[in-house]
Amino acid sequence: MKNYIKPAEWNIIEEGFDPQHHQVSESVFSLGNGRMGQRANFEEAYSGQSLLGNYVAGVYYPDKTRVGWWKNGYPEYFAKVLNAANWTTIDINLDGEQLDLAKCEVSRFRRELNMKEGYLKRNFHAKTAGGKEVEVEAIRFCSMVDDEAAAIKYTITPINFNGTITLTPAIDGDVVNKDSNYDEKFWDEVSKANQADSGYIIMRTKKTGFEVATGMKFSILQNGITIQPQVEPVSKEKYIASKISIQAQQGQSISIIKYVANLSSQNHKSDELIGQLDKTLSRISTKGFDTMLAEQAAAWAKKWEHNDIIIEGDVSAQQAIRFNIFQLNQTYTGEDDRLNIGPKGFTGEKYGGSTYWDTEAYCVPFYLATADQKVTRNLLLYRYKQLGKAIENATLLGFKNGAALYPMVTMDGTECHNEWEITFEEIHRNGAIAYAIFNYVRYTADETYLVDYGLEVLIAIARFWSQRITWSQDKKQYVMLGVTGPNEYENNINNNWYTNTLATWCLSYALEVAEKVKAADRVKYDALVAEINFDEANETTRFKHIIQKMYYPYDQNQQVFLQQDGYLDKEQILVKDLPAADRPLNQKWSWDRILRSCYIKQADVLQGIYFFEDRFDIETIRRNFDFYEPRTVHESSLSPCVHAILAAKLGDEARAYEFYLRTARLDLDDYNNDTEDGCHITSMAGTWMSVVEGFGGMRVRDGKLSFHPFIPEKWSSFSFHIGFRGAVLNIKVSRDGVQIKNLSDKETSVIVYGKEQIVNANSELLIKKS
């Protein structure tokens, strides 16, 4: 675990330059706006270890799957987000010496991510090998107002010399992906041009044919005054730049303001890209850097009005929750139902930038409560529009009659994960998608979604489960063979409790929704039945029989749900008894050794208890929590938040707070030694859940919000906003009780500590804890 980020409520601050931390910082200080994003690579050259990353939402490449031997049903490719043209580059030359922080003596280095206003600022003093000293300040942001635009203001001041400073702003399309399977470059150049103060390059992806036009426009200031220096255009393959040489005077600053736009053929016709690029660059450069920065601050202020969580008395916790909320808002805005949330967002290449079940299980609750309901609806529509592909995926594996298996990893609905134990066996992802539909309707009461879209998805998923089970003559029950549960440290197991439980819940929910839709709109119901050839009598009878006869592994001695058959055959050595040198297991142990151990990567049985906690009494939850948590190594970013929420429900304040800090500061402190390849964006939604559902005790009960909060010992109070069915509430929990402010014109009813309360429109209520 690293501990170099300075505590601050609204800022992420790094003081002093340590190259060993640089790639972690490139992830942590990343910027985005939902449409584009980039890692915090330096503008000037850096010859040290770095992971360059500039990303454009929705643009991907089907990199050929690299496996030693092929299996039927294997996906042909692994889709991955692409490192796109590098637009941040501003090469600096000081009288013939390149400014390169890997080769300079660096002092007074400070990197600061201003989360309140949405920009990254960097200051440093550097001394070259030749003795030249400069002060640099760089500010940049990806615009939340113009989501295809970004801007950089880079200021350099010579401290101990007069001479020629050469600035070379560039767009470099000759980029690579670190994770390219065959070291292939994924882009071809289409066209390029550069003029005195601007330039562009258009690149096209191989195979998929996405075109991205990246353009720049710049202005130069010396001592605060705009100047018109000589500019030498530079052009080579996949690269354009402008070389600007200025006679610098000691103590006088030189600034370059670089305006950038990234336009994709996803959003513009290919033959219109250049014209639209020119319009965008002209518009933002006319506004000017200061106006754009002010607009950025205003846009973020509006977001923070509804998204902020305020924690009093604990700066570390406050900084962490805001960092998580900030990154979530940078990653996904919900404006485009073709887009989704990659586990690393715009902060790195790992996981290919693709869609996983993380979205439905972890991100949906955050967006339901903090954004307009259309945002979550778009996340559901993303899956609905890929239903045909999910049916194709299932067909490739031998399933029939419209059964759907949603992909574990996807960009367009096609399965593109290349590890058999996950591709073929981690089928619980189907259940997470069904659960997201349930969660959305429970939260919003938007049952029209079920009529128009939801039921069709639910029946296709139910058909999959009804074919995936096996009747056991020995048990006289249905079993589920050869699966991998959420705990990926177990593969090819039988009867994962979570998967079996989720399967029968999906069948039950499909039956329930079918009845609702039939009653609400018989015409649409009959049309759907005909369209998908739903044999209502026979199929529903089978669904019900599976529900009644499903087998769930259980240990009578310890009275816990067994993660899978044979789990107790493993040697039961607890995590606390593992040598510290063995952690993390996935970096220290062989895979064979992991699979034979009892250690759990992430919440598995406990994930099911979190989803369906209303089914279980508090002692059942406690027994299972106390059994499984000591065996869980939390080497998935998705694990600590579920444990925090359950610990809070159990009144275990110490462990709830411990798990909260682990999930909240996972990337800031690099808990699992893996932040260098990107932040864990989807698990950041789990951080929000840890506060709101954990410490806030928020649930939806019978169409009402329910709260059963407590305050961690180190906090004096905490507060958050919740949007629910037209009402906007601010909930503040303090030692005195719970204060609820209704910030909307709609009266609402809530349950606090088990008692129903009416909160009038535009009023507040204080409930003292008895």
N, C-alpha and C positions, 0 to 999 in steps of 0.2 A: 504493500500500500504506500502510495506517495502522499506527501502532505506539503506541497509547495504553493498551493493557491491561497492567497490571503483572504481572510474573512471580511466580507462587506455585504451589506444588505442588498444592494442593487447592482453590484459590479463583480465580475470575475477578474481577479488581478494576479498577474505574475510579475514579480520583481526580481531582476537579475536573470541573466541568460545562461541556462544550463543545456547544452546540446543533447544530453541524455533525456531531457524532458520534452524536447522539441516536437516530436511526432505526437505525443500525447496532447500537447498544447495546440497543435494544428487541428486536432479533433475538437477539443474543448472550446476553442475560440472560433469555431466555424460559424458561417453566416448563411442565411437562406431567406426565401420569401414565399415558399410554396410552389413557385414556378421554376426557380433556379437556386443554386447554392454553391458554396465553395469552402474548402478547408482554409485554415488560417496560414497558408503559405506566405512567405515573405514576398514583397514586391521586388526588392533587389535580389540579385543572384545569391544563391546559397548552395555551396558545394558539399555541405554535410548531409546527414541522413534526413530524408524528407519524403513524405508521401503526397505528391501533387494530386489535387482533386478539384475539378470544376464540373458541375453536374447540371443537366437540363432535364426537368421532370418529364417522364414518359418516354425518354429516348433510351433505347437499349439495344443490345446485340446478342444474338443467339450463339454464344461461344460453344463450339463442338464439345460435347461431353467427353471427358478423358477418363476412361476406366480400363482396367486390365482385361476384363472379359465381359461380354454383353449378355443381357438377360431379356427375355420377352417382356415387352411392356416398358422397357427403359426409355426415358426421354432422350431425344437425339441431341439436345443442347441444354446448356445452363444459361438462362437469360440473365444478363447483368447490366446494371446501370453503367454508363460509359463515362470515363474521364474525358470531358469535352475540351474544346479549345481553351487554353490558358489565357485569360484576359487580365489577370492581375499584374503581369510582368511590367516592371519599369527598371530596366538595367541602368546602373549608375557607374560612371567612370570618372575618377578624380585624377586629372593630369596623367592619364595613361594607366592608372591602377583601378581595377574593378573593385567596387564595394561588395564584399562578400563576408558576412558575419562569421563564417567558418574559418576565415583567415585573418580576422581582425582582433584587436584587443577591444572587447565590448564592455562598457560600463554604463551605469544609470539606465539599464534596460528595464522597460516597463511595458507590459502588454495588458490592456484593459478592455473587457467586453462590457459595454454599457447596456444592460438589459432593459433599463427603463426607457431609453430612447432608441435602442436598436442599432448601435454602431460599434465598430472595433477601432480602438486607438492604440498606437504603438509609438513609444519614444525610446531613443537610445543615443548614446555617445559612442562613437567608434574611432579607433586609431588604426590606420593601415600599417602594413609592414614598412612602408616608406615614410611613416611618421605623420601623415596627414590626418587631422582630426576633424570630424564633422558631428553635428547634431542633426537628428532626423526625427520628424513627426509624421506619422501616416495615419489617416482616418479613412475608413471605408465602410460601406453598407450595401446591402441588397435591398432595393426599395420595396416597401410594402404598399406603396401607392401606385407606382409603375412597375408591375411585377415581372417585366421583361428587362428591367434596367438596374444598373448599379453605378456607383461612383466612388472614386478614390481621390483624396487630396494628399499629395506627398510633398513634404517640405524638407529641404536640406540646407543646412547652414554651415559654411566653412568656418572653423574655429581658429586655425593657426596658419592659414595660407591664402594667397590670391592665386588664381589659376583657372584652367578650363574644366568646367564640370559638364559632362555629357550625359544627357538623359535620353533613354531609348524606350519609350512606351511601345509595347508590342502585343500582338495577338499570335499565339503559337498553337497551330493546329496539329503539330507533329508530336502527339501525346500518346502515351501507352497506359494500359491498365496493369497494375501490379499483378492482378490475378488472371491475366490472360493465359489460357491453358497451353497454348503453343507459341507463346511470345508474339502472337499476331497483333498487328495494329489494325484497329477497327474502322478507321476513317479514310476516305478518299477526298481529295480536294476537288471542288466544283469550280470555284472562281475566287478571285481576290482582286483588291485594288487599294491603293492608298494615295492620299492627296496631302496638301500642306499641313492640315490640322486634323486629319481623319483617315480612316481606312477600315476595311472589312475583309473577312474571309468566310466563304461558305464551304462547309464540309458535309459530306454525305456518308452515312454508315453503310458498310458493306452488308449485303443480304437484306436487311430491313429497309434500307433506302430512306431513313429519316434525314432530312436536311436541316442544318442549324447554321444560321447566319449570325456571326459574332462581329460586332463593329465597335469602333472607338472614335471618340472626338475629344480633343484636348485643348487646353489653353495653358499658357505659361505666365507666371508672375515673378517679378524680381523685386524684392523689398516691398511686396504688396501691390505693385503696379503691373498691370498687364503689359507684356512686351510681345514683339513679333520677331522672334529669332529666326535664323536660317534653319531650315529643316531639310534633311537628306532622307528621302524615302529609301527603305530597305525592303527587298522582296526576295524570298527564296521559297522552295517547296513547302507548302502548308504553313507559311509564316509571312507576316507583314509587320513592319515597324517604321518608326520615324526617329531618326537620329538628330538630336538637338544639342548643339554645343553653345555654351554660355560662358562668358568671361565673368567669373565669380570674384567677389570681393570679400575679404575676411569680415565676418560678422553680419553679412547681408544674406538674407534667406532667398532661396529660389523654390518656387512651388510649381508643381504640375497638377492640374485638375484633369483627371481622366474619366470621361463619361463612357459608359459601356452599355451595350444592349445585346441580348441573346434572344433570337427569334427562331422558332421551330416550325417545320412544315406540318406539325400536328395542329398548329393554330393559324397558319397562314398558307396560302397557296405558294408553291415553290417559285412560280414566276413573279410573285409579288414580294418575295422576301427582301430584295434589295430596296425597293421603294418603301416598304414598311419600316425597314431598318433606318433608312434616312430620316423618315418622319419621327421615329422614336428618338434618335440621337439629337435631331434638331429641337424637339420639344423639351427634352430634359436639359440640354445645354443652354437653352434659352431661359429656362427656370433658374439655372445656376446652382452651384453646390450648396450654398447656404439655404436657399429655399427648399431644395430637396431634403436637406438634413432636418429642417424645421417640419416639413411634411411627415418625415419619418417619425419624428418624436410625437407628433400629433396622432399618427396612426397607431403607434404603440400605446400611447396614453389611452386611446379608446379600447384597445384590447385589454389593457391592464385593469380598466374599470370593472370588467366582468370576470377576468381570469385570475386576478391576484389572490394569493393567500398570504395573509399577514400573520407573522409569528412574533410575539413580543417576548424578549428575554433570552433568545437563543439565536445569535447571529449566524452560526454555522448552519442551523436548520433552516433559517430564513433564506440565506443565500442559495442553499441547495434546492429548495422547492421552487424558487423563482427561476433558477437555471433550467430545471426540468420543464416548467411551463413555457419558458422562452423558447427552448428548442422545439417543443411540440408545435408552437405557433409558427415557427420558422419553416417547419417541415410540411405542414398540411393546413390548407385554409378551407377546403371543402367546396371550392368554387367549380370544380371540374370532376364529374363522376367517372372520368377515364383514369384518374389518378388515385393512388393509395399511399400507404405509409410504409416505407421500407424500414427494416429494423435499425439501419444506420442513418436513415434520412439522407441529408446532403453532407454527411460528415465523413464518409469513407466508402470503400468498395465492398466490404465484407457482406455476405449474404446476398450479394448481387443487386441490392436496392429493390428487391422483389417483394411481393406481398406474401405474408405468412399469416397464420392464425392469430398472431399477436394482435392484429388490428381488431378482430372481433372480440377477443377475450379481454384485452387490456385497454385499447384506445377508445372503443365505443363509449364506455361510461364517462370518460373525460369530456368528449365532444357533446354527449347528450346534455350534460349539465352546464357547459361553459359556452356553447355556441347555438346558433339557430338550429332547429331540428332538421332543416334541409341538409346540414353538413353530415349528420349521421345517416340520413336517408340516402345521400349520395354514396356513402360507403356501402350501404346495402345494395344500392342499384349497381354498383361496380360488380358485385357478385351475381346479381340477377342477370346482368347482360352477358355474363360468362357461363351461364347455366348450360348452354349447348356444348361448350368445351368440356365442362365437368362431366356431362353425359358421355362425350367422346372418350374422356380419360378412363371412365369406368368401363366402357365397352372394350377398350384395349386390354383391360385386365380380366375380361371374360364376364362382366356383368351385363344384364339384359333389361329390356322393357323400361327404358328411360331411367334406370338407376344412375345417380350422379355421385361421383367422387371428386370433390373439389381438390385442386392441386395443393400440395404442401408449399410449393414455391411457384410463383407465376408473375408474368407481366401482362399477358393477354388472355389468361384462362387456361393456357396449355401448361401441363406439368413440366417443370424443368429442373427438378431436383435429382441429383445423380447418385444418391446413396440408397441402396435398395432397402435397408432397414427403416428408412424414413419414407422414401417414395412409395413403397408398397404397404408399409405397416403402420405408419403414424396416422392412422385414419381418423383419429379423434378430431382432426381439423374440421371434418364435416359437421360434427356436433357443435363446435364453436360458432360456425356460421348460422346454424339454426338457433343457437342461444342468443346470438346478436339480434336476430329478428324478434325473438321473445322480449329481450331487454328493451329494444326500441319501442315496441308496442306497449309494454308495461309502463314505460317512462312517459311516452308522449300521448298515449291513448289513440294513436293514429291507426285505427283498424282498417282504413281504406288501403293501407299498404298490404295487408294480408289478402284482400280481395284482388288487388291489381297485380301483385307480384309474389307476395310471401308464400301463399299456399303452394304455388307451382314449385318453388324451391324446396319446401318442406316435404312434399310428396316424393320428389326425386331423391332427396336424402333418405327418407324413410325406406324407399325401395332398395337403396343400397344396403342399409342395415339388415333388411329382411332377407337379403341374399348372402350377406357376409357371415351370418351366424351359422353354426353347425349344431344339429341335434345329436346329443350324446346319449347313446343307448345305455351307457353305464350310469350316468347321472339322472337320466330321464329329464334332462333340462337342456336348454340351449346354451352353447358355449361360444366363445370368440377366440379362435386360434391364430397364432402367428402375428401378434401385433407389437407395436412399440407405443408405450404411453407417453405422456409428457416427460417422464423421466427417461431421457435418452441414454442413461447409463445401464439400461436394460433393453435388449433387442430380442425380437422373435420369441416373445413370451405368450403364454396362454392365459386368458381371462384376466386381463388388466381390469381391476375394479372400476377405475375411472371410465375406461372405454365402454365397458358393459353397461355401466350406469347411464352414461351419456346416450348410448344407443337406444335404450328403452325409453329414456326421457324424450328423445327425438320422435320416436314412434307415437308416444302419448300426445305430444304437442301437435304433431301432424293431424292426429284424429280430432283433437280439440279444435284446431283451426278450421278443419274441413267442416265441422258442424257450424262454426261461427259464420263462415263464408256462405254456406248453404242457406243459413237463416237470413243473412244480410242482403244477399244478391243471388237469388237462385238462377237467374239467367246467366250470369257470369260463371257461376259454379258449374252449371251444366255444360257451358261452352268449354271450360277448362277440362272437365272430365272427358269430353269427346276428343279434344285436341291431343291430350296426352294418353288416351286409351286407358283411363283409370278404371279398373274393374273394382268398383267400390265394394261390393259385397265380399268378394273373395280376398281382396288385398287387405281390407280393414280387419277381416276375420283373422288373417295371418298376423297382422300387426299386433292384435290383441293377444293372440296365443303366445307370441314371443315375449310380450310384456309380462304375461302371467308366469312364464316358465323360464325366464332367464336365470342363469346361475351367477351368483356373486361370491367370490372367495371371502371367507371370514374365519378368524381364529377365535374359537370359543374360550380358550384359556385366557387370552389377554383382552378379549372382547374388542377387537379392532378389525376393520376391513383390511383384508390382505391386498397388498399392491398387485399381486398376481399369484397364480398357483406356484407353490414351491418357494416363495420368498423367504420363509423361515428356515429353509434348508441351508441358507447362506450363513457364513460365520458372522455373528452379530457383534462386531466391534464398533463402538460408537465413534462419532467424529471427534469428540473431545480427546479420545485416546489415540488419534492419529498423530504421528510426528509432524511438526510444522513443515519440515523439509519435504514432506510428501505432497504438499498443497501448492497450486491447484492440481488435482488428480489428472485432469486432461492434459496437463503439460509435463507431468512427472511419471505417470504410470503407463504401462502398455494397455491397449484397449482390452485385451484378454483379461488382464488383472482387474480392470474396472468392471467388466461384465460379470465376473465371478464374485464381486464384492456386494455387500448390502447397501452401498452408498447411493444416495439419491441425488441426482443433479438439481432437480427443482420440484416444486409442489406437484404431486401426482394424485394420490388419494385426497390430499388436502385441497387440491384444485377443485375436485368434485364436491367436497364439503363446502368450499367457498361458494360455488355456483348454486348449490341446493341446500343451503344451511337451514332453511325452514323445515326440512324433513327430519332434522336431527335435534335431540335434546342437548342441553349444554354439556352434560357429562359424556355423551358419545363424542362430541366434538373435542372435549378435553382429552379423553383417552387417546384418540387418534392423533391429536396434535402432539401430545407428550411422547407418543411412540415414534412418530415419523420425523419430527423436527430434529432430534438428536442424531438421526441417520442421514440428514440432508446436508450436503456440502455447499449448496447455494451457488453452484458454478454456472448457473444460468441467471442472466440478469432479471428474468421474469419471476424468480423464486421469492426474494425477500418480501415483496409487497403483499403477496397472499398470506405469508406467515405473519406479517405485521397486522393485517386486518383481523385474522383469526385470534392472534394473541390479544388484541384490543377487545375483541368480543368476550374473551375468557377473563378479562380483567387483569391480564398479565402485563402491567404497564411497562415494566423494565424491558421485557423482551419485545414488546410492541415498538418501543422507542429505539431499541437496538436495531431491529429490522428496518425501521423507517430510515435511520441514518445510513444503513447499508445500501438501501435502494436509492435514497436521495443523493448520496455522495458517491455513488458507484463509479461515475466517470471523473468527477472532480478529484477524487482521491485514488483513482485507478485501482479499485479494490481487487479486481481479478487479473490485473496485469495484462489487459487487452484493449485499453482505450486508444492505443496508438493507431489502430485501424478503423476508428470511428466511435462515436458515442452510441449508447444503447437507447435509441429514440423511443421505440415502442414500450420499453419497460419504464420510461419516464412517466407514461400515463399511469403506471402502477404506483409511482410515487405520489401522484395526486390522489389516487384511490386510498393510499395509506393514511393520508391526512383526513380526507373527507369521509370515507367509509370506515377507516380505522378509528382514529381519535374522535372524529365527528359522529361516528356510529350511524351514518346515513344509510337508510334503506328505503325502498318503495314498498309500502304495505297497503293493499286494498285501494290503490289509486291515490294514496297520500304519501307525502314525504314523512319519514320517521327518523328521529335523531335520539341517540343515547350516548352523549359525548363524555369524554374525560380529558383532562389536561396532563400532558407529561410533566414530570416534576420540575424540569428546567424551564418550562414556559410559564409566563404569567398570563398569557391569553393567546388565542388564535382565532382567525376569522376567514371566511370564504364566501363566495357568491354561488348561488345555485339558480339556474333557470329551470322552471318546471311548469309545463302546461299553461304558459302565458304569464305566470308570475315570476318575479325576480326577487330573490331573498338574499339578504346578507345575514349570515349566521356568525355570531361572535360568542366564543366560549371563554369564560373567565372563572376565577375562583368564586365569584358571586353567583354564577349561574349561566344561563343561555339568553343572549339578547338576539331577537329576530327582528330585522327591519324588512318590511315589505316595500320595495322600491318601485312597485308597479301599481297600476290602477285596478288590479284584480285582487279581490279578497281571496284568501286561501286558508285551507285548514292543514295543520301539521300535527304530528304526534311527537311529544318531547317527554322522555323518561316514561313512556307508556301512557301518557295522558294527552287527549286531543286538545288542541288550542286553535282558536280562530285568530288569524292575523289580518286585520283590516287593511284595505288598500292604503298605500302611502302612510303607513303607521309603523310603530314598533312595539315590541312586547318583551318583557323581561320575565323569564321563568327561573325561579330560584331552585337550586337542587335541594331536595328534601333530605 
